[in-house]
Amino acid sequence: MIAVPGSSRDIALRTGLWLLLGGWVGAWMYFGVVVSRVAFSVLPSTEIAGTLIGPALASLQWYGAAAGVALMGLTLAMGRGVVLALVPLAMGMACLFSHIVVTAQIAELRDLAFGPGGSTADAARFTLLHRVSVGIFMAVGAASLVLVWLHARLDSRSSHVG
């Protein structure tokens, strides 16, 4: 059932969609621009900064996974099409992959790469995985901005109907 513009159901669906998207964009930007930069510039070592950043990033990744599923459902309930619904699902899956696979490997490698007796091969693998993690983070952040634009465009069109 497609939501009728202006109905209580439509308002509830749009509110949920915009709260989830706003939370996603806001959290991603705040983490990327403020939290991570401050942690690595203020704390006395990269190890301590990484210890702080890890749990914060894990929370963001779990939020992204849940928000992706919720946004998919809201998009479908609003009748905005399967393709637009699959984008947040793919973003959520990227968050899960980053958390379960990439971040887990980074955690395993941290001591091997930088602890006593660490090898250059482990350090290189750590660096590669960190770049993959940052790349996924940035791709999900960019995709969230694209979703905001696409949904705003659709809301703009529907506000001019009737």
N, C-alpha and C positions, 0 to 999 in steps of 0.2 A: 504494500500500500504506500503510495507516494504522499508525502506531506503536502497539504494544501497551504500555500503561502498565507501567513497571517493567522493560521489556526494555532490553538494551544499546543498541539502536537508539533507543528512546524517550529514554533518558538522554542519548545523544549529541545528538539533535535539540534537546532542552530546554536542554542546556548551551550549544549554539551560539546558540539563540534568546535566552537570558538574557544571554549575553556580548555579543551584538550590541546588544540593547536597553539593557543597562546602559552599554555604551560610548557609545551614542547619547545617552542621557539625561545621563550624566555629563559628556561632552564639551560638549554644548550648554549645560548649566547652568554649568559652569566657565568657558566662554568668555563667556557672557552676564553672569554675575555677577562674575567675577573679572578675566579677561584684558582685556576691552574697557574696563571701568571703570578699572582700574589704568592701562592705556595712556593713556587720555585725561586722567587726573588727574595722572600722574607725569611724562610726557614733556613737553618744553618747547613743543611745538606740536601742533595737530591734524593738521598735515601729516605729521609724524613718527609720530604715533600711528596715523594711517591707513595709513602705509607698513608698520607692524608688523602691524596688524590684518588687512590685505588677504590676505597669504599664510596666516595662521592660519585665516581664514574660508574661504579656498579649500580648505584641507585638510579642514575640517569638511564643506564642501559635497561634495567628492569622496567622503569617508567616507559621508555620507548617501546618495549615489547608489548606492554599492556595497552598503551595509547594507540599503537598501530592496529591492534585487534578492535579496540573500541571505535576508532575512527573509521575502520572498514565497515563496521556495523552501522554506524551513524550515516555514512555516505550511502550505503545501500538503502537504508530506511528513508533517506531523503530523496531517493530515486535519481541519484547523480551518476549512476552507471558503474558497471563492473570495473572498467579500466581505472577510473578515479579511486575506486575502493581498493584496488590492488596495490596502489602506490604506498599508502600507509602500512599495509600488511608487509610489503617488501622492506620498508624502513624498519618495522618492528623485528622482522627476521634478521636484518643486518645487525640490529642492536643485540639480539640474542647470540648471533654468531660471534660478534665482537666479545661479548662477555664470556660465553661458554668456551670458546675455542681460543681466541687471540689473547684475551686478558689472562686466562688461566695459564697459557704457555709463558706469557711474560712473567707471571708470578713464580713459576717453576724455574725460569732461567735467571731471575734477578740475582740470587745468591751465587749461582754457578758462574755468572758472567762477571760479577763485581766483587765477590767474596775472595777470601784467600785462595790462591791457586786457580782463580778464574782464567778461562782461556779466551783468546781473541776470537775464536770461532763462536763461542757462546755469547760474547759481547756483540759480535756482528749479527747473530740471530736475534738477540734482544732488540738491537737497533732496528732491524727489519720489521719485527713484530710491532714495535712501538710505532713505526711509520704506518703500518697497516691499520693499527688502531686509530691513529690520528686521521688517516684517510677516510675510514668508515665514519668516524665522528663528524668530519667535515661534510661528507656526502649526505649523511642523514640530516645534518643541519641545513644544507642547501635545499634538499628535497622538502624539508618542512616549510621553508620560505616559498618554494614553488607551490606547495599545497595551499598555503595561505592565499597566494595570488589567485589560484584557480578557483578556490571556494569563494573568495571575495568577488571575483568576476561573475560567478554563477548567482551569488546573492544580489549583485547589482542588477543583473538581468531580470531576476524574479521580482525585484522590488518595482520594476517598471511595468509588470504585467497587471492588466486589469485596473 
